[in-house]
Amino acid sequence: MVNAQVKVTGTVYSKQDREILIGATVVEAETTNGSVTDLNGKFSINCSRLPVTLKVDYMGMDSKLVLVKSKTEIPLKIYLEETANEIDEVVVIGYGTVRKSDLTGSVSSMKGSDIGNSHMLSLEQAMAGKMAGVNIVNTSGEPGAGISITIRGTGSINSDSEPLYVIDGAPMSKDIGSEVGNPNGLSSSVFNPLSSLNPNDIQSIEVLKDASATAIYGSRGANGVVLITTKSGMEGKPVVSFSTYVGVGNVSKKIDMLQGAEYLDYMAHERQDEAYIQKYDSLQSTPFYDWQDYLFKSSITQEYNIGVRGGGKTTRYSMSAAYTDQSGLVDNSGFDRFTLRSRIDQNIGTKAKMGVNINFSKTSQDGVPSGGSKDTGADVFQQVLSYRPANVRFNDKDILDSGDLTDDYNLQTNPYDYVTTVQNRLNTVRTNANLYLQYDIIKGLQFKTSYNVDMVNTNKEIFFGPNIAAGASKHGIGVNSWAKRYNWSWENILTYNKVYKKDHSFNAMVGYTMERNNGRNFSIETWDYPDAYVDLIGGNVGLGLNIQAPSVKEYTTSLVSYLGRVNYAYKSKYLFTASVRADGSSKFPKGNKFSYFPSAAVAWNVHREDFMKSLKNLDELKLRFSYGRTGNQGIAAYSSLSTYANVYYSFNTVSGIRPASGLKPGIATSSIANPDLTWETTEQFNAGFDVSLFKRRLSLSVDAYYKKTFDLLLAKPLEYTTGFSTMMYNSGSLENKGIEFVLNSINVSNKDFSWTSSLNMSFNRNKVLNLGENSALTFNANNVYSEAFILKPGQPVGTMYGFIYDGVYQYKDYKNFYKNNDPAQGLLSLEQCQEIYDRAKNGEETLVLMDGQPKYANDVPLPGSAKFRDVVGDDNNITTDDRTYIGNSEPKFTGGFTNKFNYKGFDLNIFLSFSYGGKLFVTNYFPVSGYNNRNILKQIYDDAWRPYRDSNKWPDYTIDSYKNLSSSLFVEDGSYLKIKDVTLGYTLPSAWLKKANINKVRIYVTGQNLFTFTKFNWYDPEVTSNNPITAGKYHFVYPSSRTFITGLSIDF
């Protein structure tokens, strides 16, 4: 017997305005049987029987389940409500929440699901490129390495320029991996404090950008605020989630260097090295090494997450555990993390509520030396490229009969020895705990008190053996360092909410907060390791025969704050917000401890006006304007005070500053006081609008801003006669101004297929306005390029400074190379030119430049030398006065473009990130441009000027005079377009899973960092220095990897 089908018809409307919804999907629950509403909002669907449950969906609206019991209910009228993810989405702001429709400030949001689905090691990596005005750049490709975050440009110079991070209301310490000794300037990249968080625990992230949003955080809000909310429990039966993935990564790019046979030709025939000429034939039969192929390996990433959420009407809970392990691209590098999280919220009666949130993490980062300088300070990735590919020696074969290392080995080390014998490990244990009590005093009046603790223990172990360059001079160096942090904060907030006569909505908040930060750093270094221990891998400093005086630093800082905010809305049309915060910091001297940070904002929901109702395609139009002040106290403790340190006097017997026989200890002033030191302050104006069209299929948010920071906290250079090098003081100002926008679109939405897009772009312009007593300040790029960066009024932070490269001196630039020294008669033959060149090189002939060709400090350079532009005057003479601005690290614009596709159970996510206009000063060139017996870049070897060939690309690599001069020759375009993430997933039909009591199963594959379109010649242009002044410095960083991941997630 066959059951007759039942035809169910109806119309779908918007509940808010009773308008019909075109393109809504209506599906019989738990089946693929469905229909789509037509131009009149109507649908028709044939069902097998009654009763039946229909699932109705429409973009921008909450899904709805409709139970149809009998034919008498047909035709149906179904009303959908605007989803909370759109106009009335609840946005977390400082010390509270607000509906998105009532928001007056500039805030960017990101859902936890988008963070977790990115499968990145840290949440900042998941955020990168997806929020307008938020620039997130790697400092290294090393697992667990640091990330630089700037919001609306560089807002400070010497002070902290990173945003404030607040997790579930508690501020987070950011310096947990700093100041843990690194000998010879060698270290792994800066530790990333947020890498201790499990991205899968995140419910949402809000980034507060304008002053009306950040001023409530006062002295810590000048560089923006990142609010992180973790997942909480929910009412209902427990939901158990499990996810896992595994990934394989490989270096995303290879640098083209000379290979073994080419290198031997280069040394013997081009550099005419006598040793290589003599050994040329015998070396042909020795092993050749491509160090990039030899050392770089596949990295393996694996992660496991399990969590449970649930609760009842009075108790809600959320718990999770996760383990992540990522090996590096070279041996002895990697990162692993174990996290535990527990959150419980408990109602106490009808008026009170309390909860506790505990996060525990244990991370371990193994790093190889990177970012070093040169010679004995060179690092693994410098040696990978510069160490010779032929005539290779390993450490146990580099010892002469005398027991000393060969001369060249004191400067260079086989990179394999660095990787296999150097230890550089950072271990961190961190516990965050938050306890709160909330009480409803009367209707609308609520008091909340919370106590937050952040405890961090960091330990770093470093060992450089005596058989590598970095440890050779001291016969091995070992360092152990510890950093401990104990930070607590206590916050008390009183909030009042009231709605008068339906039209007047009022919210007021006052609060009092206290916090204290305690830190202790301890570091000890030993050297001169007995031969029995030279091969020992480990940081046991007790084995060294000589010891340096331990370094101990302790500090305590305190902050006390009073704050208040008022929000008012009339008919949800006219919105007003005002706030003020008073901060008192122990970092500043008496009389300057307190500062005040006000803000105000207004907004107008224009679309709610009666005269706008005729615009049927306009869903939202809001105009916003704000002003506010924020501050910055991101300087070291006791910066305003005189401090003391141990010194050791020889009394004409033994010189030195460390304890040794004959040295006498004493105490001396180590820094000078500044009783006038005060807060760095930022003023910001913001104007913006939000518009949504065509049933929210198209939405646009635009903000324009102007930020001025004054009373900059700078380290003032002092005369040497004072006995001090610098003093912290306030001087100067800088500005940031820009435009940012986010464009979201629903391109296609029907029963089986949907396609959404999101584009964000940011345009920022930074400029130093003045530096007080200083006309300009210059900064080195490592210890090779002097004064390569400059701070000067009128120029942006990150400006590069040096000579403008104008090509190469050719034979035609000298009279000597023309027939009878007469240009009219033409050049001599190439063989004749080479003869004259050789005589000039040997000092047997004096060269005469053609008119208009510049000299070097009144000297005539050889052909093949780098030619620089005569910027100052017309004297055709290159001096240091001819240095000028040669680049700027700040991009003209940055952004990201996301496309999401869904077809039945399949989902595809494609994310592109881009940056245009920023420059990078590449310090890598010095050791790989023809420097003694080091390897050389293939492009320089092929394209450099030589006596037997003309070239205007690269100077003669046998001439060293240009190689350590800061010039535009070493400045490259850092623009890029990157296919950063592509994920293809499939969610199994629920009908397949019912018998196994499984709610959802999704499998997926992901490709990360797939392709980079760029003119940059090195590994990855998406990298920056930790110092904003030298943000464009690129120096032998750990390469980024191209990674492929496959994973599985299950909900029970």
VEXZA-656106 format. One record per residue (C-alpha): x, y, z. Coordinates in steps of 0.5 Angstrom, whole numbers, padded with zeros to 4 digits, always signed. Layout:
BEGIN
XYZ
...
//
This chain:
BEGIN
+0000+0000+0000
+0003+0007-0002
+0002+0013+0002
-0001+0019-0002
+0004+0025-0002
+0001+0031+0002
+0002+0038-0001
+0005+0044+0003
+0004+0051+0001
+0006+0057+0004
+0009+0064+0004
+0015+0066+0008
+0016+0073+0011
+0021+0078+0015
+0018+0079+0022
+0021+0086+0023
+0018+0089+0017
+0013+0084+0014
+0016+0084+0008
+0016+0077+0003
+0023+0074+0003
+0025+0071-0004
+0030+0065-0004
+0028+0062+0003
+0030+0055+0003
+0024+0050+0006
+0026+0043+0007
+0023+0037+0010
+0027+0036+0016
+0032+0030+0016
+0031+0030+0008
+0034+0033+0002
+0026+0034+0000
+0026+0042-0001
+0024+0048-0004
+0025+0055-0005
+0021+0061-0005
+0019+0065-0011
+0019+0072-0013
+0012+0073-0008
+0015+0069-0003
+0011+0063-0004
+0013+0056-0004
+0010+0049-0005
+0013+0042-0002
+0011+0035-0003
+0011+0031+0004
+0010+0024+0005
+0006+0025+0011
+0003+0029+0016
+0005+0031+0021
+0012+0034+0018
+0017+0039+0021
+0020+0044+0016
+0026+0047+0017
+0026+0054+0014
+0033+0058+0012
+0034+0065+0010
+0041+0069+0010
+0041+0074+0015
+0035+0071+0019
+0035+0066+0024
+0033+0059+0022
+0026+0056+0024
+0023+0049+0025
+0015+0049+0023
+0011+0043+0025
+0005+0042+0021
+0000+0037+0024
-0006+0038+0019
-0008+0040+0013
-0012+0046+0016
-0006+0049+0018
-0004+0050+0010
-0003+0055+0007
+0003+0057+0012
+0005+0064+0014
+0012+0063+0017
+0016+0069+0020
+0023+0069+0021
+0027+0074+0025
+0033+0078+0024
+0039+0074+0026
+0043+0076+0032
+0049+0075+0027
+0047+0081+0024
+0044+0088+0026
+0043+0086+0033
+0049+0081+0034
+0051+0082+0041
+0058+0085+0041
+0063+0085+0047
+0066+0092+0049
+0070+0094+0055
+0067+0092+0061
+0060+0090+0058
+0056+0088+0052
+0052+0092+0047
+0048+0090+0041
+0051+0092+0034
+0046+0096+0032
+0047+0101+0038
+0054+0101+0037
+0058+0108+0037
+0065+0106+0036
+0069+0102+0031
+0070+0095+0033
+0072+0089+0029
+0069+0082+0030
+0071+0075+0029
+0067+0069+0031
+0070+0063+0034
+0068+0058+0029
+0072+0062+0024
+0078+0062+0028
+0078+0054+0030
+0077+0052+0022
+0083+0056+0020
+0087+0051+0024
+0093+0056+0025
+0098+0055+0031
+0096+0061+0034
+0089+0065+0034
+0093+0071+0032
+0095+0067+0025
+0088+0066+0025
+0086+0073+0025
+0091+0076+0020
+0088+0079+0014
+0081+0078+0016
+0080+0085+0020
+0080+0092+0017
+0085+0096+0021
+0089+0090+0024
+0096+0089+0021
+0098+0082+0023
+0105+0080+0021
+0110+0074+0023
+0117+0076+0026
+0119+0069+0024
+0117+0062+0021
+0119+0059+0027
+0114+0054+0030
+0111+0058+0036
+0115+0065+0034
+0112+0072+0035
+0107+0076+0031
+0107+0083+0031
+0100+0086+0031
+0099+0094+0030
+0092+0097+0030
+0091+0103+0026
+0099+0104+0025
+0105+0105+0029
+0103+0109+0035
+0109+0109+0039
+0117+0109+0038
+0120+0107+0045
+0114+0105+0049
+0110+0099+0048
+0106+0099+0041
+0102+0093+0041
+0095+0092+0043
+0092+0091+0050
+0090+0083+0050
+0084+0082+0055
+0082+0075+0056
+0075+0074+0059
+0076+0081+0062
+0083+0080+0065
+0089+0083+0062
+0094+0079+0059
+0102+0080+0060
+0106+0080+0054
+0113+0080+0056
+0113+0073+0058
+0119+0070+0054
+0123+0077+0054
+0130+0078+0057
+0132+0071+0058
+0139+0071+0056
+0142+0070+0049
+0149+0070+0048
+0152+0073+0042
+0146+0076+0040
+0143+0069+0037
+0136+0067+0039
+0130+0064+0036
+0125+0069+0035
+0121+0072+0040
+0116+0068+0044
+0109+0069+0042
+0105+0070+0049
+0098+0068+0046
+0101+0062+0043
+0099+0059+0050
+0092+0059+0048
+0088+0054+0044
+0084+0057+0038
+0079+0052+0039
+0077+0055+0046
+0075+0062+0043
+0068+0064+0043
+0069+0071+0039
+0074+0076+0039
+0073+0083+0038
+0078+0089+0037
+0077+0096+0039
+0080+0101+0035
+0077+0108+0036
+0078+0112+0042
+0071+0112+0044
+0072+0104+0045
+0079+0104+0048
+0079+0110+0052
+0075+0106+0058
+0082+0102+0058
+0085+0109+0059
+0093+0108+0059
+0093+0101+0056
+0088+0103+0050
+0093+0107+0046
+0095+0102+0041
+0088+0098+0041
+0085+0093+0045
+0084+0086+0043
+0078+0082+0047
+0078+0075+0047
+0072+0071+0050
+0072+0064+0051
+0067+0059+0050
+0062+0058+0056
+0057+0053+0058
+0050+0052+0055
+0043+0050+0058
+0041+0043+0055
+0044+0036+0055
+0052+0035+0054
+0055+0036+0048
+0062+0033+0047
+0066+0035+0041
+0073+0032+0039
+0077+0034+0033
+0084+0032+0030
+0088+0034+0024
+0095+0032+0022
+0099+0036+0017
+0105+0036+0013
+0109+0043+0011
+0115+0044+0007
+0119+0050+0006
+0115+0055+0001
+0121+0057-0003
+0128+0056-0004
+0134+0061-0005
+0138+0060-0012
+0146+0059-0009
+0152+0057-0013
+0152+0049-0013
+0159+0045-0012
+0162+0045-0018
+0160+0052-0020
+0163+0055-0013
+0169+0051-0015
+0170+0055-0021
+0168+0062-0018
+0173+0061-0012
+0179+0059-0017
+0177+0063-0023
+0173+0069-0021
+0176+0070-0014
+0183+0067-0016
+0184+0064-0009
+0190+0061-0009
+0188+0055-0005
+0182+0053-0009
+0187+0054-0016
+0192+0049-0013
+0186+0044-0010
+0181+0045-0016
+0182+0038-0019
+0182+0034-0013
+0176+0038-0010
+0172+0036-0016
+0172+0029-0013
+0169+0031-0006
+0162+0031-0004
+0158+0037-0006
+0152+0040-0001
+0146+0044-0003
+0145+0046+0004
+0138+0048+0003
+0136+0041+0001
+0141+0038+0006
+0138+0041+0012
+0131+0043+0011
+0126+0037+0012
+0118+0036+0012
+0115+0039+0018
+0109+0035+0022
+0104+0038+0025
+0099+0034+0029
+0093+0037+0034
+0088+0033+0038
+0082+0037+0042
+0076+0034+0046
+0071+0039+0050
+0065+0038+0053
+0059+0043+0054
+0053+0043+0058
+0048+0045+0064
+0042+0046+0066
+0038+0052+0068
+0042+0054+0074
+0049+0051+0072
+0053+0051+0066
+0060+0048+0065
+0065+0048+0059
+0071+0044+0059
+0077+0042+0054
+0083+0039+0053
+0088+0040+0047
+0095+0038+0045
+0099+0041+0039
+0105+0039+0036
+0109+0042+0031
+0116+0040+0028
+0120+0045+0025
+0123+0045+0018
+0130+0043+0021
+0132+0039+0026
+0132+0041+0033
+0126+0046+0032
+0119+0045+0034
+0113+0047+0038
+0109+0043+0043
+0103+0046+0047
+0098+0042+0052
+0092+0046+0055
+0087+0045+0060
+0081+0049+0061
+0075+0049+0065
+0069+0054+0066
+0063+0054+0071
+0058+0059+0072
+0053+0058+0077
+0046+0061+0079
+0045+0063+0086
+0038+0064+0087
+0035+0069+0083
+0039+0075+0084
+0046+0072+0084
+0051+0069+0080
+0058+0067+0080
+0063+0063+0076
+0070+0061+0075
+0075+0060+0069
+0081+0057+0069
+0086+0056+0063
+0093+0052+0064
+0098+0051+0059
+0105+0048+0058
+0109+0050+0052
+0116+0048+0049
+0119+0051+0044
+0126+0049+0041
+0129+0054+0037
+0135+0054+0032
+0139+0060+0032
+0136+0065+0027
+0137+0073+0026
+0144+0073+0028
+0149+0078+0025
+0155+0076+0022
+0162+0072+0023
+0162+0068+0030
+0155+0071+0031
+0152+0068+0024
+0146+0064+0025
+0143+0057+0022
+0140+0060+0016
+0145+0065+0014
+0150+0059+0014
+0145+0055+0010
+0146+0060+0005
+0153+0063+0006
+0157+0056+0008
+0161+0053+0002
+0158+0048-0002
+0164+0044-0003
+0171+0043+0001
+0166+0042+0006
+0168+0041+0013
+0165+0038+0019
+0167+0040+0026
+0171+0034+0028
+0175+0035+0022
+0176+0042+0023
+0181+0042+0029
+0189+0043+0027
+0194+0039+0030
+0195+0045+0035
+0188+0044+0037
+0186+0051+0035
+0180+0052+0029
+0182+0054+0022
+0182+0061+0021
+0176+0061+0017
+0172+0056+0021
+0173+0061+0027
+0168+0066+0023
+0164+0060+0019
+0161+0054+0022
+0158+0048+0018
+0150+0049+0018
+0149+0042+0020
+0153+0043+0026
+0149+0049+0028
+0143+0045+0028
+0145+0038+0031
+0150+0041+0037
+0146+0048+0039
+0141+0048+0044
+0136+0053+0045
+0130+0051+0048
+0124+0055+0052
+0119+0052+0056
+0113+0056+0059
+0108+0054+0064
+0102+0059+0065
+0096+0059+0069
+0090+0064+0068
+0084+0064+0073
+0078+0068+0074
+0073+0068+0079
+0067+0073+0079
+0061+0074+0083
+0055+0078+0080
+0049+0080+0084
+0042+0084+0082
+0041+0089+0087
+0035+0092+0084
+0032+0091+0077
+0036+0094+0072
+0042+0095+0078
+0048+0090+0078
+0054+0089+0081
+0060+0085+0079
+0067+0084+0082
+0072+0079+0079
+0079+0077+0081
+0084+0075+0076
+0091+0072+0076
+0096+0071+0071
+0102+0066+0073
+0108+0065+0068
+0114+0061+0069
+0119+0061+0063
+0126+0057+0063
+0131+0058+0057
+0137+0054+0056
+0142+0055+0051
+0148+0052+0049
+0154+0053+0044
+0159+0048+0044
+0166+0050+0043
+0167+0046+0036
+0162+0052+0032
+0164+0059+0031
+0159+0062+0036
+0162+0058+0042
+0169+0057+0040
+0172+0063+0043
+0170+0061+0050
+0171+0053+0049
+0163+0053+0049
+0158+0057+0052
+0152+0055+0056
+0146+0060+0059
+0140+0058+0063
+0135+0064+0064
+0129+0064+0068
+0123+0069+0068
+0117+0069+0073
+0111+0073+0073
+0105+0074+0078
+0100+0079+0076
+0093+0080+0079
+0088+0085+0078
+0081+0086+0082
+0075+0089+0078
+0069+0092+0081
+0063+0094+0076
+0057+0097+0078
+0052+0097+0072
+0045+0100+0071
+0040+0099+0065
+0033+0102+0064
+0028+0103+0059
+0024+0109+0060
+0017+0109+0056
+0020+0105+0051
+0024+0110+0047
+0029+0112+0052
+0034+0107+0053
+0040+0108+0059
+0046+0105+0061
+0051+0107+0066
+0057+0104+0069
+0062+0106+0074
+0068+0102+0076
+0074+0101+0081
+0080+0097+0079
+0087+0095+0081
+0092+0091+0079
+0099+0089+0080
+0105+0086+0076
+0111+0082+0079
+0117+0080+0075
+0123+0077+0077
+0129+0075+0071
+0135+0071+0073
+0140+0069+0068
+0147+0065+0069
+0152+0064+0064
+0158+0059+0064
+0164+0058+0059
+0170+0054+0058
+0167+0047+0058
+0172+0041+0059
+0173+0036+0053
+0169+0031+0056
+0163+0035+0055
+0164+0039+0049
+0159+0034+0045
+0154+0034+0051
+0147+0037+0048
+0144+0041+0054
+0144+0047+0058
+0147+0044+0064
+0151+0051+0066
+0154+0047+0072
+0159+0044+0067
+0163+0050+0065
+0169+0052+0069
+0168+0059+0068
+0162+0063+0071
+0160+0070+0069
+0156+0074+0075
+0149+0072+0075
+0144+0077+0072
+0138+0078+0077
+0132+0083+0075
+0126+0084+0080
+0120+0089+0079
+0113+0091+0081
+0109+0096+0078
+0102+0098+0080
+0096+0101+0077
+0089+0104+0080
+0084+0106+0076
+0077+0109+0076
+0072+0109+0071
+0065+0111+0068
+0061+0110+0062
+0054+0113+0060
+0050+0110+0054
+0044+0113+0051
+0039+0111+0046
+0033+0115+0043
+0028+0110+0039
+0034+0106+0037
+0035+0112+0032
+0040+0117+0036
+0046+0114+0040
+0050+0117+0045
+0056+0114+0049
+0061+0118+0054
+0066+0115+0058
+0072+0117+0063
+0078+0113+0066
+0083+0116+0071
+0089+0111+0071
+0095+0112+0077
+0101+0108+0075
+0107+0107+0079
+0112+0108+0073
+0111+0115+0074
+0114+0120+0079
+0110+0124+0084
+0106+0129+0081
+0105+0125+0074
+0102+0119+0077
+0095+0120+0075
+0092+0122+0068
+0085+0122+0065
+0082+0119+0059
+0075+0122+0056
+0072+0120+0050
+0065+0121+0047
+0061+0118+0041
+0055+0119+0037
+0051+0115+0032
+0045+0116+0028
+0041+0110+0025
+0038+0114+0019
+0034+0108+0016
+0030+0108+0022
+0027+0115+0020
+0020+0115+0017
+0023+0119+0011
+0027+0113+0010
+0022+0108+0009
+0020+0109+0002
+0027+0106+0001
+0026+0099+0000
+0032+0096-0001
+0036+0100+0004
+0036+0095+0011
+0041+0099+0015
+0044+0106+0015
+0048+0108+0021
+0053+0115+0021
+0058+0115+0027
+0063+0120+0030
+0067+0119+0036
+0073+0123+0040
+0077+0120+0045
+0084+0120+0049
+0088+0114+0051
+0095+0113+0054
+0101+0109+0054
+0105+0107+0060
+0109+0101+0056
+0116+0103+0059
+0120+0099+0064
+0119+0099+0071
+0123+0105+0075
+0124+0109+0069
+0123+0115+0072
+0128+0114+0078
+0135+0113+0079
+0137+0106+0079
+0144+0102+0082
+0148+0097+0079
+0154+0093+0082
+0161+0095+0079
+0167+0092+0080
+0174+0096+0080
+0181+0094+0079
+0185+0099+0082
+0190+0098+0077
+0191+0091+0078
+0186+0088+0074
+0181+0091+0069
+0174+0089+0068
+0167+0089+0070
+0166+0082+0072
+0168+0079+0078
+0175+0076+0078
+0182+0076+0082
+0183+0083+0084
+0177+0086+0083
+0173+0090+0088
+0166+0090+0088
+0162+0097+0089
+0155+0100+0087
+0154+0106+0082
+0148+0109+0079
+0146+0106+0073
+0141+0110+0070
+0139+0118+0071
+0132+0120+0074
+0127+0124+0071
+0122+0127+0076
+0118+0130+0070
+0117+0124+0066
+0109+0123+0064
+0104+0119+0060
+0105+0118+0053
+0098+0121+0050
+0094+0119+0044
+0088+0123+0041
+0084+0120+0036
+0078+0122+0032
+0074+0117+0028
+0068+0118+0023
+0064+0112+0019
+0058+0109+0017
+0055+0102+0016
+0050+0101+0010
+0046+0094+0009
+0042+0093+0002
+0038+0088-0001
+0036+0084+0005
+0043+0084+0007
+0046+0081+0001
+0051+0087+0001
+0053+0091+0007
+0059+0096+0007
+0062+0099+0013
+0067+0105+0012
+0072+0108+0018
+0076+0114+0017
+0081+0116+0023
+0086+0121+0025
+0091+0119+0031
+0096+0124+0034
+0101+0121+0039
+0104+0127+0043
+0109+0127+0049
+0113+0121+0046
+0116+0117+0051
+0123+0117+0048
+0130+0115+0050
+0134+0121+0050
+0142+0120+0048
+0146+0124+0053
+0153+0127+0053
+0158+0121+0055
+0161+0126+0060
+0155+0125+0064
+0157+0118+0065
+0150+0115+0062
+0148+0114+0055
+0141+0115+0055
+0135+0118+0060
+0127+0116+0059
+0124+0123+0057
+0118+0126+0054
+0119+0129+0047
+0116+0129+0040
+0109+0127+0037
+0107+0123+0031
+0101+0122+0027
+0097+0116+0024
+0091+0117+0019
+0087+0113+0014
+0081+0110+0012
+0079+0102+0012
+0073+0099+0010
+0069+0092+0010
+0065+0090+0004
+0061+0083+0005
+0056+0080+0000
+0051+0074-0001
+0052+0073-0008
+0048+0066-0008
+0043+0063-0004
+0039+0058-0005
+0037+0051-0003
+0043+0047-0005
+0048+0053-0006
+0051+0059-0003
+0057+0063-0004
+0059+0069+0001
+0065+0074+0000
+0068+0079+0005
+0073+0084+0003
+0077+0088+0008
+0082+0094+0006
+0086+0099+0010
+0090+0105+0008
+0094+0108+0013
+0099+0114+0013
+0104+0115+0019
+0108+0121+0020
+0113+0123+0025
+0111+0130+0027
+0117+0132+0031
+0122+0130+0036
+0123+0135+0041
+0131+0137+0041
+0133+0132+0036
+0133+0134+0029
+0133+0126+0027
+0135+0120+0030
+0139+0114+0026
+0139+0107+0028
+0143+0101+0025
+0141+0095+0021
+0144+0089+0025
+0152+0091+0026
+0153+0091+0019
+0149+0097+0016
+0150+0103+0020
+0145+0108+0020
+0140+0105+0016
+0134+0107+0019
+0132+0114+0021
+0127+0118+0025
+0126+0125+0022
+0120+0130+0022
+0116+0129+0016
+0118+0122+0015
+0114+0116+0017
+0117+0111+0022
+0120+0105+0019
+0124+0110+0014
+0130+0107+0011
+0136+0112+0010
+0142+0111+0005
+0145+0112-0002
+0141+0112-0008
+0144+0106-0012
+0145+0109-0019
+0148+0103-0023
+0155+0101-0024
+0161+0104-0026
+0162+0102-0034
+0169+0103-0038
+0165+0108-0042
+0165+0112-0035
+0172+0114-0036
+0176+0117-0041
+0182+0112-0040
+0178+0107-0044
+0177+0111-0050
+0181+0111-0056
+0186+0117-0055
+0182+0118-0049
+0177+0122-0054
+0170+0119-0053
+0169+0122-0060
+0173+0116-0063
+0170+0111-0059
+0171+0105-0054
+0177+0101-0054
+0177+0093-0055
+0174+0089-0049
+0181+0086-0049
+0185+0093-0049
+0180+0095-0043
+0181+0089-0039
+0189+0091-0039
+0188+0098-0037
+0183+0096-0032
+0188+0091-0029
+0194+0097-0029
+0189+0101-0025
+0187+0096-0020
+0195+0095-0019
+0196+0102-0018
+0200+0103-0025
+0195+0108-0028
+0191+0113-0026
+0183+0113-0028
+0180+0120-0030
+0172+0120-0030
+0168+0123-0035
+0165+0129-0034
+0159+0129-0029
+0161+0122-0026
+0161+0122-0019
+0167+0121-0015
+0167+0117-0008
+0170+0122-0003
+0174+0125-0008
+0177+0119-0010
+0176+0115-0017
+0173+0108-0016
+0175+0102-0020
+0170+0100-0026
+0165+0095-0023
+0164+0099-0017
+0157+0101-0014
+0155+0108-0017
+0151+0112-0012
+0147+0119-0014
+0150+0126-0012
+0144+0128-0008
+0147+0134-0005
+0150+0140-0009
+0153+0139-0016
+0160+0137-0014
+0160+0130-0017
+0163+0128-0010
+0159+0122-0006
+0160+0124+0001
+0155+0122+0007
+0151+0128+0006
+0148+0125+0000
+0144+0120+0004
+0137+0121+0003
+0130+0117+0004
+0131+0110+0000
+0124+0107+0003
+0119+0106+0008
+0116+0099+0011
+0109+0102+0012
+0105+0099+0006
+0100+0103+0002
+0095+0098+0003
+0093+0092+0006
+0087+0087+0007
+0084+0080+0006
+0079+0077+0001
+0075+0071+0003
+0070+0067-0001
+0066+0061+0002
+0062+0056-0002
+0057+0051+0001
+0054+0046-0004
+0049+0041+0000
+0054+0038+0005
+0060+0041+0002
+0064+0047+0004
+0070+0051+0001
+0073+0057+0004
+0078+0061+0000
+0082+0066+0003
+0087+0071+0000
+0091+0076+0004
+0095+0082+0001
+0100+0088+0002
+0102+0093-0003
+0107+0099-0003
+0112+0097+0004
+0119+0096+0003
+0124+0091+0006
+0131+0093+0007
+0135+0086+0006
+0141+0085+0010
+0142+0078+0008
+0146+0081+0002
+0152+0082+0006
+0155+0075+0007
+0152+0072+0000
+0155+0078-0005
+0162+0075-0006
+0165+0076+0001
+0171+0072+0002
+0170+0065+0001
+0163+0065+0003
+0158+0062-0002
+0154+0067-0007
+0147+0068-0010
+0146+0066-0017
+0143+0072-0019
+0149+0076-0017
+0154+0071-0020
+0151+0071-0026
+0149+0079-0027
+0155+0082-0023
+0159+0087-0027
+0166+0083-0029
+0172+0086-0033
+0170+0082-0039
+0163+0083-0039
+0158+0090-0038
+0152+0090-0033
+0149+0095-0029
+0145+0090-0025
+0150+0089-0019
+0157+0091-0018
+0163+0087-0019
+0163+0082-0013
+0170+0082-0012
+0170+0089-0009
+0167+0090-0002
+0167+0097-0001
+0159+0098-0003
+0157+0091+0001
+0156+0095+0008
+0154+0101+0006
+0146+0102+0007
+0143+0104+0000
+0137+0103-0004
+0141+0097-0008
+0139+0093-0002
+0131+0095-0001
+0126+0091-0004
+0119+0091-0006
+0115+0087+0000
+0108+0087-0004
+0105+0081-0004
+0099+0077-0006
+0098+0071-0002
+0093+0065-0003
+0094+0064+0005
+0088+0058+0006
+0084+0054+0002
+0080+0049+0006
+0075+0044+0003
+0070+0040+0008
+0065+0035+0008
+0059+0034+0013
+0056+0027+0013
+0049+0027+0012
+0045+0027+0019
+0041+0021+0017
+0048+0017+0017
+0050+0018+0024
+0043+0017+0028
+0044+0010+0030
+0051+0012+0032
+0048+0017+0037
+0053+0022+0033
+0050+0029+0032
+0055+0032+0026
+0062+0029+0023
+0066+0034+0018
+0072+0032+0015
+0076+0037+0011
+0083+0038+0008
+0087+0045+0008
+0092+0048+0004
+0096+0054+0008
+0101+0059+0005
+0100+0056-0002
+0102+0061-0007
+0105+0068-0006
+0106+0073-0012
+0111+0078-0010
+0117+0081-0013
+0121+0079-0007
+0127+0075-0008
+0128+0072-0001
+0123+0067+0003
+0117+0071+0005
+0116+0078+0005
+0110+0077+0010
+0115+0078+0016
+0117+0084+0020
+0122+0086+0026
+0120+0087+0033
+0122+0094+0033
+0117+0099+0029
+0123+0103+0028
+0126+0098+0024
+0120+0094+0022
+0122+0093+0015
+0129+0090+0017
+0129+0083+0013
+0135+0079+0016
+0136+0071+0015
+0129+0069+0019
+0126+0062+0020
+0123+0061+0013
+0115+0060+0013
+0112+0053+0010
+0107+0051+0005
+0103+0046+0009
+0097+0041+0007
+0093+0039+0013
+0087+0033+0013
+0083+0033+0019
+0076+0031+0023
+0071+0034+0027
+0066+0030+0031
+0060+0032+0035
+0056+0027+0040
//
